[in-house]
Amino acid sequence: MAIEIKQLLIKSNVVDEEDDERADDRNSANANIKQDVLRECRRLILEMLSDKGQR
């Protein structure tokens, strides 16, 4: 099954003031999500390149 990523939209909100503890938690969660997305993109790209090489 082919998976094609044409567009990735990221919605963000900018907050002027925020509790430092909450900000740290959000930054950590955002970093984890970013790493997960990048890991999955790399996996899909490698899979597509592998499939293309096998043809």
Secondary structure, 3 states (H helix, E strand, C coil): CCCCCCCCCCCCCCCCCCCHHHHHHHHHHHHHHHHHHHHHHHHHHHHHHHHHHHC
